[in-house]
Amino acid sequence: MKSDIHPKYFADAQVTCVCGNKFTTGSTQEVIHIGLCYKCHPFYTGEQRFVDSASRIQKFQTKQKTASAIKETVQKKVEDKKRKTQEGQKSLREMLMGLK
């Protein structure tokens, strides 16, 4: 076996979070900087927070708004069509069937 191929292990590695929380753990790095920890992660805190650098959430919300607007216009058209047929206007099929 080769000797000295394993990295050095630090039993008291210092982990520092962006929120300011610090704790120690075992690692192959002496100092570790992280973006989220158990004190600030939304799953553990119960808060709803989004980390969105590419504005994907805003794009999705605008798509939802336009889809709901289109859905409303389609529903209005269907209601208008039903109302017209109830008022006595015949559809094209009914008019053609009446010619025979």
N, CA, C and O atoms as a MOPAC input file, in Angstrom:
PM7 MOZYME 1SCF
protein

 N      0.83500 1    -1.18100 1     0.00000 1
 C      0.00000 1     0.00000 1     0.00000 1
 C      0.87800 1     1.24200 1     0.00000 1
 O      2.00200 1     1.24200 1     0.50200 1
 N      0.32500 1     2.29700 1    -0.58000 1
 C      1.05300 1     3.55800 1    -0.61000 1
 C      0.93600 1     4.24700 1     0.74700 1
 O     -0.10500 1     4.18600 1     1.40000 1
 N      1.99000 1     4.88600 1     1.14900 1
 C      1.94900 1     5.62700 1     2.41000 1
 C      1.73000 1     7.11300 1     2.12500 1
 O      2.09200 1     7.60500 1     1.05600 1
 N      1.14700 1     7.80900 1     3.07000 1
 C      0.90800 1     9.25100 1     3.01000 1
 C      0.01100 1     9.67300 1     1.83700 1
 O      0.25000 1    10.70800 1     1.21400 1
 N     -1.01600 1     8.87600 1     1.53900 1
 C     -1.94500 1     9.28200 1     0.48200 1
 C     -3.24400 1     9.86200 1     1.05100 1
 O     -4.01500 1    10.48600 1     0.32200 1
 N     -3.48000 1     9.66300 1     2.31300 1
 C     -4.71200 1    10.15800 1     2.92300 1
 C     -4.53700 1    11.60600 1     3.38500 1
 O     -3.45900 1    11.98000 1     3.84700 1
 N     -5.59200 1    12.42400 1     3.26400 1
 C     -5.48600 1    13.81300 1     3.72900 1
 C     -5.44200 1    13.86900 1     5.25700 1
 O     -5.84900 1    12.93200 1     5.94400 1
 N     -4.94200 1    14.97800 1     5.75800 1
 C     -4.85700 1    15.16200 1     7.20100 1
 C     -6.25200 1    15.41600 1     7.75900 1
 O     -7.01800 1    16.18500 1     7.18000 1
 N     -6.59000 1    14.77800 1     8.87700 1
 C     -7.90000 1    14.91100 1     9.49900 1
 C     -7.81300 1    15.85200 1    10.68500 1
 O     -6.96600 1    15.68200 1    11.56200 1
 N     -8.70700 1    16.86100 1    10.70900 1
 C     -8.77900 1    17.80600 1    11.81400 1
 C    -10.01400 1    17.47600 1    12.64400 1
 O    -11.14300 1    17.60200 1    12.16900 1
 N     -9.79500 1    17.05700 1    13.87400 1
 C    -10.91000 1    16.66800 1    14.74400 1
 C    -11.71000 1    17.87500 1    15.20900 1
 O    -12.90200 1    17.74700 1    15.49100 1
 N    -11.07900 1    19.04900 1    15.29600 1
 C    -11.76000 1    20.26200 1    15.75600 1
 C    -11.82300 1    21.28800 1    14.62700 1
 O    -11.30400 1    22.39400 1    14.77300 1
 N    -12.44700 1    20.94200 1    13.51100 1
 C    -12.59000 1    21.87400 1    12.39100 1
 C    -13.67600 1    22.89500 1    12.73600 1
 O    -14.74800 1    22.53800 1    13.22300 1
 N    -13.38100 1    24.15800 1    12.47700 1
 C    -14.31000 1    25.24700 1    12.78300 1
 C    -15.21500 1    25.50400 1    11.58000 1
 O    -14.72200 1    25.77500 1    10.48400 1
 N    -16.54700 1    25.42200 1    11.77500 1
 C    -17.52800 1    25.67600 1    10.71900 1
 C    -18.19700 1    27.01200 1    11.02500 1
 O    -18.71700 1    27.21500 1    12.12200 1
 N    -18.18100 1    27.93200 1    10.04100 1
 C    -18.76300 1    29.25500 1    10.21800 1
 C    -19.84200 1    29.46700 1     9.16000 1
 O    -19.60800 1    29.26700 1     7.96900 1
 N    -21.02900 1    29.87600 1     9.61600 1
 C    -22.15200 1    30.11800 1     8.70900 1
 C    -22.24400 1    31.61200 1     8.41700 1
 O    -21.67700 1    32.43400 1     9.13700 1
 N    -22.96300 1    31.95000 1     7.35300 1
 C    -23.17400 1    33.34800 1     6.98400 1
 C    -23.96900 1    34.08300 1     8.06600 1
 O    -23.77200 1    35.27900 1     8.28000 1
 N    -24.86200 1    33.36900 1     8.74300 1
 C    -25.69500 1    34.00100 1     9.77700 1
 C    -24.91600 1    34.29900 1    11.05500 1
 O    -25.43100 1    34.98800 1    11.93600 1
 N    -23.68600 1    33.79500 1    11.17700 1
 C    -22.86500 1    34.05500 1    12.34800 1
 C    -22.73400 1    32.86400 1    13.27400 1
 O    -21.96400 1    32.91800 1    14.23300 1
 N    -23.44900 1    31.81100 1    13.02000 1
 C    -23.39200 1    30.60800 1    13.85300 1
 C    -22.05600 1    29.89600 1    13.61900 1
 O    -21.60000 1    29.76500 1    12.48300 1
 N    -21.43900 1    29.43900 1    14.71000 1
 C    -20.17300 1    28.71200 1    14.62900 1
 C    -20.29000 1    27.41800 1    15.41800 1
 O    -20.88200 1    27.39000 1    16.49600 1
 N    -19.72000 1    26.34300 1    14.87200 1
 C    -19.66600 1    25.07700 1    15.58800 1
 C    -18.45500 1    24.29800 1    15.10500 1
 O    -17.85200 1    24.63800 1    14.08700 1
 N    -18.10400 1    23.26000 1    15.83300 1
 C    -16.92900 1    22.45500 1    15.48600 1
 C    -17.37700 1    21.05600 1    15.07600 1
 O    -18.39200 1    20.54000 1    15.54200 1
 N    -16.59300 1    20.46900 1    14.19600 1
 C    -16.85000 1    19.11500 1    13.71800 1
 C    -15.53800 1    18.53900 1    13.21100 1
 O    -14.52200 1    19.23400 1    13.19300 1
 N    -15.55000 1    17.30700 1    12.80800 1
 C    -14.36200 1    16.69300 1    12.24200 1
 C    -14.37800 1    16.78800 1    10.72700 1
 O    -15.40000 1    16.51700 1    10.09700 1
 N    -13.23900 1    17.17700 1    10.13100 1
 C    -13.18100 1    17.33500 1     8.68700 1
 C    -11.73500 1    17.29300 1     8.21400 1
 O    -10.80500 1    17.27900 1     9.02200 1
 N    -11.55700 1    17.27200 1     6.91000 1
 C    -10.22000 1    17.32700 1     6.33000 1
 C     -9.79200 1    18.76500 1     6.07300 1
 O     -8.66400 1    19.00200 1     5.64000 1
 N    -10.67400 1    19.73200 1     6.33200 1
 C    -10.34000 1    21.15200 1     6.22400 1
 C    -10.37500 1    21.76500 1     7.61400 1
 O    -11.20300 1    21.39000 1     8.44400 1
 N     -9.48200 1    22.70200 1     7.86300 1
 C     -9.42500 1    23.31300 1     9.19100 1
 C    -10.56400 1    24.29300 1     9.42800 1
 O    -11.14500 1    24.32000 1    10.51200 1
 N    -10.88700 1    25.10200 1     8.41600 1
 C    -11.95100 1    26.10200 1     8.50700 1
 C    -12.90100 1    25.90400 1     7.33300 1
 O    -12.46900 1    25.78300 1     6.18700 1
 N    -14.20800 1    25.87100 1     7.63000 1
 C    -15.22300 1    25.68000 1     6.59600 1
 C    -16.21700 1    26.83300 1     6.68300 1
 O    -16.71300 1    27.14200 1     7.76600 1
 N    -16.51100 1    27.47000 1     5.55400 1
 C    -17.50800 1    28.53100 1     5.47900 1
 C    -18.71200 1    27.99600 1     4.69800 1
 O    -18.57100 1    27.49600 1     3.58100 1
 N    -19.90500 1    28.11200 1     5.31100 1
 C    -21.11600 1    27.59900 1     4.67000 1
 C    -22.15400 1    28.71500 1     4.52700 1
 O    -22.06400 1    29.74300 1     5.19700 1
 N    -23.13500 1    28.50500 1     3.65400 1
 C    -24.17600 1    29.50100 1     3.39600 1
 C    -25.41500 1    29.30900 1     4.25000 1
 O    -26.07600 1    30.28900 1     4.59500 1
 N    -25.74700 1    28.07300 1     4.60000 1
 C    -26.92300 1    27.77500 1     5.41800 1
 C    -26.54600 1    26.75200 1     6.48000 1
 O    -25.76000 1    25.83700 1     6.23100 1
 N    -27.11000 1    26.92100 1     7.64700 1
 C    -26.88500 1    25.95600 1     8.71700 1
 C    -28.22600 1    25.63200 1     9.37800 1
 O    -29.27400 1    26.08400 1     8.91500 1
 N    -28.19400 1    24.85600 1    10.45200 1
 C    -29.42700 1    24.45800 1    11.11900 1
 C    -30.10500 1    25.62600 1    11.83900 1
 O    -31.28900 1    25.53300 1    12.16300 1
 N    -29.39500 1    26.70800 1    12.09500 1
 C    -29.99600 1    27.87000 1    12.75900 1
 C    -30.73300 1    28.78300 1    11.78000 1
 O    -31.67200 1    29.47300 1    12.17800 1
 N    -30.32600 1    28.80200 1    10.50600 1
 C    -30.93000 1    29.72900 1     9.54500 1
 C    -31.61100 1    29.04300 1     8.37600 1
 O    -32.18600 1    29.73000 1     7.53200 1
 N    -31.57400 1    27.71200 1     8.28600 1
 C    -32.21000 1    27.01400 1     7.16700 1
 C    -33.72900 1    27.07600 1     7.31200 1
 O    -34.24900 1    26.82700 1     8.39900 1
 N    -34.45400 1    27.40400 1     6.23100 1
 C    -35.91300 1    27.54200 1     6.31500 1
 C    -36.63600 1    26.27700 1     6.77600 1
 O    -37.70100 1    26.37500 1     7.38500 1
 N    -36.09100 1    25.10300 1     6.50500 1
 C    -36.73800 1    23.86500 1     6.93800 1
 C    -36.78100 1    23.78100 1     8.45900 1
 O    -37.77600 1    23.33300 1     9.03000 1
 N    -35.71700 1    24.20600 1     9.10900 1
 C    -35.64800 1    24.10500 1    10.56600 1
 C    -36.27400 1    25.30900 1    11.26700 1
 O    -36.77300 1    25.17200 1    12.38400 1
 N    -36.25800 1    26.47300 1    10.64400 1
 C    -36.80800 1    27.67400 1    11.27600 1
 C    -38.29700 1    27.84500 1    11.01400 1
 O    -38.98000 1    28.52300 1    11.78100 1
 N    -38.81700 1    27.24300 1     9.94300 1
 C    -40.22700 1    27.37400 1     9.61400 1
 C    -40.54100 1    28.61400 1     8.80200 1
 O    -41.70300 1    28.84000 1     8.46300 1
 N    -39.55000 1    29.42100 1     8.48100 1
 C    -39.75900 1    30.61400 1     7.67800 1
 C    -39.70900 1    30.24300 1     6.20200 1
 O    -39.08100 1    29.25900 1     5.81200 1
 N    -40.38200 1    31.05300 1     5.39200 1
 C    -40.33100 1    30.84000 1     3.95000 1
 C    -39.42300 1    31.90500 1     3.36700 1
 O    -39.75400 1    33.09000 1     3.35500 1
 N    -38.27500 1    31.46200 1     2.88500 1
 C    -37.29800 1    32.37200 1     2.32200 1
 C    -36.77400 1    31.76900 1     1.03800 1
 O    -36.51300 1    30.56800 1     0.97600 1
 N    -36.61800 1    32.58700 1     0.01500 1
 C    -36.15200 1    32.09000 1    -1.26900 1
 C    -34.79300 1    32.68900 1    -1.58600 1
 O    -34.58000 1    33.89300 1    -1.43900 1
 N    -33.87900 1    31.83800 1    -2.02200 1
 C    -32.58800 1    32.27700 1    -2.50900 1
 C    -32.64700 1    32.09100 1    -4.02000 1
 O    -32.44700 1    30.98900 1    -4.53000 1
 N    -32.92600 1    33.18900 1    -4.73400 1
 C    -33.17100 1    33.10300 1    -6.16700 1
 C    -32.33000 1    34.14600 1    -6.87300 1
 O    -32.66600 1    35.33000 1    -6.86700 1
 N    -31.24200 1    33.71300 1    -7.48000 1
 C    -30.35700 1    34.66300 1    -8.15200 1
 C    -30.71900 1    34.83700 1    -9.61900 1
 O    -30.36400 1    35.85300 1   -10.21700 1
 N    -31.40800 1    33.88500 1   -10.20800 1
 C    -31.73800 1    33.96000 1   -11.63300 1
 C    -33.18000 1    34.41600 1   -11.85800 1
 O    -33.66500 1    34.34600 1   -12.98700 1
 N    -33.86500 1    34.87200 1   -10.83900 1
 C    -35.26000 1    35.35600 1   -10.85200 1
 C    -36.20200 1    34.33900 1   -11.48300 1
 O    -37.10100 1    34.71000 1   -12.23700 1
 N    -36.00400 1    33.07400 1   -11.18200 1
 C    -36.87200 1    32.01600 1   -11.70500 1
 C    -38.24300 1    32.06400 1   -11.04900 1
 O    -39.25400 1    31.75900 1   -11.68200 1
 N    -38.27300 1    32.44700 1    -9.78600 1
 C    -39.53800 1    32.50500 1    -9.06500 1
 C    -40.43100 1    33.58000 1    -9.66300 1
 O    -41.62900 1    33.36000 1    -9.84300 1
 N    -39.86800 1    34.73200 1    -9.97100 1
 C    -40.65600 1    35.81300 1   -10.56600 1
 C    -41.17200 1    35.40700 1   -11.94700 1
 O    -42.31300 1    35.71300 1   -12.29300 1
 N    -40.35500 1    34.73300 1   -12.72600 1
 C    -40.79100 1    34.26700 1   -14.04200 1
 C    -41.95700 1    33.29000 1   -13.90500 1
 O    -42.92700 1    33.36000 1   -14.66000 1
 N    -41.85500 1    32.38300 1   -12.94000 1
 C    -42.92200 1    31.41500 1   -12.71900 1
 C    -44.20700 1    32.10400 1   -12.27900 1
 O    -45.29200 1    31.74000 1   -12.73400 1
 N    -44.09600 1    33.10300 1   -11.39200 1
 C    -45.28100 1    33.82000 1   -10.93200 1
 C    -45.93600 1    34.60200 1   -12.05700 1
 O    -47.16400 1    34.67000 1   -12.10900 1
 N    -45.16200 1    35.19500 1   -12.96300 1
 C    -45.76300 1    35.90600 1   -14.08900 1
 C    -46.45400 1    34.92800 1   -15.03400 1
 O    -47.50300 1    35.24600 1   -15.59400 1
 N    -45.87400 1    33.74100 1   -15.21700 1
 C    -46.52000 1    32.72500 1   -16.04200 1
 C    -47.84500 1    32.29100 1   -15.42800 1
 O    -48.82100 1    32.07100 1   -16.14600 1
 N    -47.88500 1    32.16800 1   -14.11000 1
 C    -49.12700 1    31.80000 1   -13.43800 1
 C    -50.19300 1    32.87000 1   -13.62200 1
 O    -51.35800 1    32.54700 1   -13.85200 1
 N    -49.81000 1    34.14000 1   -13.52400 1
 C    -50.76300 1    35.23000 1   -13.69100 1
 C    -51.33200 1    35.24800 1   -15.10400 1
 O    -52.54000 1    35.40600 1   -15.28000 1
 N    -50.48300 1    35.08900 1   -16.10900 1
 C    -50.97500 1    35.10700 1   -17.48000 1
 C    -51.85800 1    33.88400 1   -17.75500 1
 O    -52.84800 1    33.98500 1   -18.48000 1
 N    -51.50500 1    32.74400 1   -17.18300 1
 C    -52.32500 1    31.54000 1   -17.37700 1
 C    -53.69800 1    31.71400 1   -16.74500 1
 O    -54.70000 1    31.29300 1   -17.32200 1
 N    -53.75600 1    32.32500 1   -15.57200 1
 C    -55.05900 1    32.53300 1   -14.93600 1
 C    -55.88800 1    33.54700 1   -15.73000 1
 O    -57.10900 1    33.41400 1   -15.81500 1
 N    -55.23700 1    34.55300 1   -16.30800 1
 C    -55.96500 1    35.52600 1   -17.12400 1
 C    -56.52800 1    34.85700 1   -18.37500 1
 O    -57.66700 1    35.12400 1   -18.75700 1
 N    -55.75400 1    34.00300 1   -19.00600 1
 C    -56.21900 1    33.27800 1   -20.19200 1
 C    -57.36900 1    32.34100 1   -19.81900 1
 O    -58.33800 1    32.21000 1   -20.56600 1
 N    -57.25400 1    31.70200 1   -18.67800 1
 C    -58.30900 1    30.79700 1   -18.22300 1
 C    -59.61900 1    31.55500 1   -18.01000 1
 O    -60.68900 1    31.04900 1   -18.34900 1
 N    -59.54200 1    32.76400 1   -17.45200 1
 C    -60.73800 1    33.58100 1   -17.24200 1
 C    -61.37800 1    33.96400 1   -18.56800 1
 O    -62.60200 1    33.91700 1   -18.69300 1
 N    -60.57900 1    34.34400 1   -19.56200 1
 C    -61.13900 1    34.72500 1   -20.85900 1
 C    -61.79200 1    33.53500 1   -21.54900 1
 O    -62.82700 1    33.68400 1   -22.19900 1
 N    -61.19800 1    32.36400 1   -21.41300 1
 C    -61.78400 1    31.16200 1   -22.01200 1
 C    -63.12000 1    30.84400 1   -21.33500 1
 O    -64.09000 1    30.48600 1   -22.00200 1
 N    -63.16100 1    30.97800 1   -20.01400 1
 C    -64.40500 1    30.72100 1   -19.29700 1
 C    -65.48800 1    31.71100 1   -19.71200 1
 O    -66.65100 1    31.33100 1   -19.84800 1
 N    -65.12100 1    32.97300 1   -19.91500 1
 C    -66.09000 1    33.97500 1   -20.36200 1
 C    -66.62500 1    33.62300 1   -21.74000 1
 O    -67.82200 1    33.75500 1   -21.99200 1
 N    -65.75100 1    33.17700 1   -22.63700 1
 C    -66.19100 1    32.80200 1   -23.97800 1
 C    -67.15400 1    31.62600 1   -23.92700 1
 O    -68.15500 1    31.61300 1   -24.64400 1
 N    -66.86400 1    30.64500 1   -23.09300 1
 C    -67.73300 1    29.47600 1   -22.96800 1
 C    -69.08800 1    29.89800 1   -22.41000 1
 O    -70.12500 1    29.43700 1   -22.88700 1
 N    -69.08800 1    30.77000 1   -21.40300 1
 C    -70.34400 1    31.25000 1   -20.83000 1
 C    -71.14400 1    32.04400 1   -21.85200 1
 O    -72.36500 1    31.89600 1   -21.91700 1
 N    -70.49300 1    32.88000 1   -22.65000 1
 C    -71.18000 1    33.64400 1   -23.69200 1
 C    -71.80200 1    32.70200 1   -24.71700 1
 O    -72.92700 1    32.92700 1   -25.16200 1
 N    -71.08700 1    31.66300 1   -25.09100 1
 C    -71.59700 1    30.71300 1   -26.06600 1
 C    -72.81900 1    29.98300 1   -25.51600 1
 O    -73.79900 1    29.77700 1   -26.23300 1
 N    -72.76000 1    29.59200 1   -24.24000 1
 C    -73.90100 1    28.92200 1   -23.62200 1
 C    -75.10500 1    29.85600 1   -23.55500 1
 O    -76.23700 1    29.44900 1   -23.82000 1
 N    -74.85200 1    31.08600 1   -23.20600 1
 C    -75.93000 1    32.06300 1   -23.09700 1
 C    -76.58100 1    32.30100 1   -24.45500 1
 O    -77.80500 1    32.40400 1   -24.53300 1
 N    -75.80100 1    32.39000 1   -25.51700 1
 C    -76.33300 1    32.60000 1   -26.85700 1
 C    -77.19300 1    31.42200 1   -27.29600 1
 O    -78.25000 1    31.61700 1   -27.89600 1
 N    -76.75000 1    30.20800 1   -27.00400 1
 C    -77.54200 1    29.03700 1   -27.39800 1
 C    -78.82300 1    28.95800 1   -26.57900 1
 O    -79.84000 1    28.48200 1   -27.08400 1
 N    -78.80000 1    29.40500 1   -25.34500 1
 C    -79.99700 1    29.39100 1   -24.51400 1
 C    -80.99200 1    30.46700 1   -24.94800 1
 O    -82.19200 1    30.31300 1   -24.72300 1
 N    -80.52500 1    31.54500 1   -25.55900 1
 C    -81.38900 1    32.63200 1   -25.98200 1
 C    -82.16300 1    32.29500 1   -27.25300 1
 O    -83.02400 1    33.07100 1   -27.66600 1
 N    -81.88500 1    31.18200 1   -27.86600 1
 C    -82.64200 1    30.78300 1   -29.03400 1
 C    -81.83200 1    30.77600 1   -30.30600 1
 O    -82.34600 1    30.35400 1   -31.34200 1
 N    -80.62800 1    31.20900 1   -30.28300 1
 C    -79.81700 1    31.15600 1   -31.48900 1
 C    -79.38400 1    29.71800 1   -31.72400 1
 O    -78.99700 1    29.00400 1   -30.79900 1
 N    -79.45900 1    29.31800 1   -32.97100 1
 C    -79.07600 1    27.95600 1   -33.31200 1
 C    -77.61200 1    27.89700 1   -33.68600 1
 O    -77.04100 1    28.85300 1   -34.21200 1
 N    -77.02300 1    26.75900 1   -33.40400 1
 C    -75.64700 1    26.54700 1   -33.82700 1
 C    -75.63700 1    26.20600 1   -35.30600 1
 O    -76.69600 1    25.95700 1   -35.88200 1
 N    -74.49100 1    26.18700 1   -35.92400 1
 C    -74.36000 1    25.88000 1   -37.33700 1
 C    -74.88400 1    24.47800 1   -37.63700 1
 O    -75.53900 1    24.25600 1   -38.65500 1
 N    -74.59600 1    23.55300 1   -36.75900 1
 C    -75.05300 1    22.17300 1   -36.95100 1
 C    -76.58100 1    22.11000 1   -36.93700 1
 O    -77.19600 1    21.44200 1   -37.76700 1
 N    -77.17900 1    22.82000 1   -35.97400 1
 C    -78.63600 1    22.81600 1   -35.89500 1
 C    -79.26500 1    23.44300 1   -37.13800 1
 O    -80.29200 1    22.96600 1   -37.62200 1
 N    -78.65100 1    24.51300 1   -37.65700 1
 C    -79.16600 1    25.14400 1   -38.86700 1
 C    -79.06500 1    24.20900 1   -40.07400 1
 O    -79.99100 1    24.12900 1   -40.88100 1
 N    -77.94100 1    23.50500 1   -40.19400 1
 C    -77.76700 1    22.57200 1   -41.31300 1
 C    -78.68600 1    21.36400 1   -41.19000 1
 O    -79.17100 1    20.85200 1   -42.20000 1
 N    -78.92600 1    20.91400 1   -39.99900 1
 C    -79.82700 1    19.78500 1   -39.79200 1
 C    -81.26300 1    20.19600 1   -40.13600 1
 O    -82.06100 1    19.35100 1   -40.54300 1
 N    -81.59600 1    21.45700 1   -39.98200 1
 C    -82.92700 1    21.94000 1   -40.27900 1
 C    -83.18700 1    22.05200 1   -41.77400 1
 O    -84.34900 1    22.11700 1   -42.17400 1
 N    -82.15900 1    22.07600 1   -42.61800 1
 C    -82.32400 1    22.18500 1   -44.06600 1
 C    -82.85100 1    20.90300 1   -44.69800 1
 O    -83.45400 1    20.96200 1   -45.76900 1
 N    -82.65100 1    19.79000 1   -44.09500 1
 C    -83.03700 1    18.50200 1   -44.69200 1
 C    -84.48900 1    18.31600 1   -44.73200 1
 O    -84.96700 1    17.28400 1   -45.20500 1

